């Protein structure tokens, strides 16, 4: 899997960043270093090309996921994350994803909650209820979203947040008044969350 990396200090935390549709492995790399200074920052590239735009898994329409492909790519991404944990030796492992990147991160989190100590999901869209994931108990998760986001409707954001809480995760929900764009307040929320 192609990825961009900024190595941190020995014993530093590991932050994995996952780009949105149309982004690449450089989209959130420097932002990751700003949000968690000194960390190892690793940003994988989505391997699905949708009309020239990179994504982490296939879909058959807006908000309609190819669930078989999502399952395969979730397993592959979990393996990638395991490899980066082994490479860096990090004991604190955070994930941050935007849009499609938040979706693959949420999927890995649901299936392998042991891999992450905390996660920032920016504008996630999970249009299904994941299976129970008791390993999420005690994990910290920040969900950020826009109240007028046409891609990630408010009810689905709330449903994901509720599901995470039902699994025992410590969820913080941060809203802004706009749409699918990342507002400055979201970066501040992410910085504060990762600094806690």
PyMOL commands that set and color helices and strands:
alter all, ss='L'
color gray80, all
select helices_A, chain A and resi 29-35+67-88+100-111+113-115+134-136+154-166+184-195
alter helices_A, ss='H'
color red, helices_A
select strands_A, chain A and resi 3-6+14-18+40-44+48-50+53-55+59-61+64-65+93-98+118-122+140-146+170-176
alter strands_A, ss='S'
color yellow, strands_A
deselect
rebuild
show_as cartoon
